[in-house]
Amino acid sequence: MSIATKASHLSATEFPTKTVVILGGSYGGSRAAHLLAEGIPQGWRVVLVDRNSHRNHFYNFSRYAVLAGHEHKAFIPYNINNITSSSLSDLPSCTSHVRVQATITSIDDHRITLSPNLPGSQESDLELEYDYAIYALGSHLPQPIDLWNHQKGVKSSLQPSAISTYGGTKSEGISSLQERQKRVEAARSVLVVGGGALGIQFASDIAAIYPQKRVTLLHSRRRLLPKFDEAVHEEALQGLQELNVRVILGERLDFESLQHKSATPASPELRVVRTLSGREIPADLLLLCTGQTPNTGLLRDMDPRAVSPDTGLARVLRTMQLCVPPPSVEAHKYQADDVLHYLKKLSLDAEEGSESSSPPSPSSTHADISSMSSSTETLVEPYLCQKTLYSNIFVVGDAADAFNAIKAGHTSYYQAEVAARNILRLISRNEKVGITAGDDLDSELEEYAPGPPGIKVTLGMTKSVYESNGVVGTKNDGVEDLGVSVMWAACGMRDASEEDMFA
């Protein structure tokens, strides 16, 4: 019997409440859940699905994987207004907004399949029909902070034995980070591969906490953080050098050198690996901090056209809807005719001396990256071609090919705002009901426009470099736990005490 046959099945005819599912409860998914739960009309429910029991604050994983005593603070209880917790088995009977801890195993245009996280669970798989979906499953994290251990084929002989099966609970997350702390503490030399934010933070934290260790950062490009201003590279490089981190730029790791037999951890002989140029690097512990893999496999299984074969990212419209154009001549003609009409209008306006002939520039509308609570400034205008086979599925965050937006939590947050407001618009348009979301939800869908690059990278315990709205600078106000109480407050846990953070 197939999984689909065995699964409990919830049909729209048996269950009249309409459903918006949000797949993934991290920075973008939680923001979308909050806006939808606040603004959705009666007769609708929001179902937030995440495989983790708590919100994982990934940005602090690298610090807490090195420095002991704060690891519990990275796992924040879900506390979204009007959304309660539900078991997988109780989900069919819920008419209110709920969050469920489960693994999503498949998706199609109006149905998802959910499975219990842990093997041996008494709960059955569940098929859940939905009207709208927000796909916010992000990306698979690099090995050193991937608690779910996705990257099976990139293990090296330098790394200790694998961490046991992970099921997404807070206690397991704490144990997993503590195991990583032990690995770092036991190593005499550490090689960090990758000069992005994660690699820089790992290298600088290890060097600051364990100044006696040999720490090397290897990066294949000539610049650290190449998507940002060159001044960010210069400040980051200086900060690493101040901590005696050996920085090697423009070279790649020779992965074949990882397979060679080396000394045991107790041996006085140093373990070494090589770059492709033959340079030898001491490395008891290897941290591969190179890139993230978009978590778009479910979309690819649903429709291969939805995902770029080159990048693995989901194609989206500026409305954040999944973009798979209908295979019809009419759709192509519709787009071409609209473009022709628009160009003709531009010509006429130019001849008449109109100052309004140019469309708004995406660079002139951007998100305020300095505040997690502010809303995105986006284009709200008709899109030249909004034809897609999946107008009810929205994709946000690291999984989306979103017009060169950087992959970051605040980016996902703002994209989720656009997706949530557009779902409310569609509901309003289709049902002609009042929406209480605080915005003027007219019939046109909102369009997302990326803001300027923004980032903050720690360089040891107190120093950091940042770029915000084109301004690059450094600060020396860092604290051990990275000021995590601010994130707890943003997640609805204001004034959380040290004891509260064990919850």
Disulfide bonds with the S-S distance in Angstrom:
none
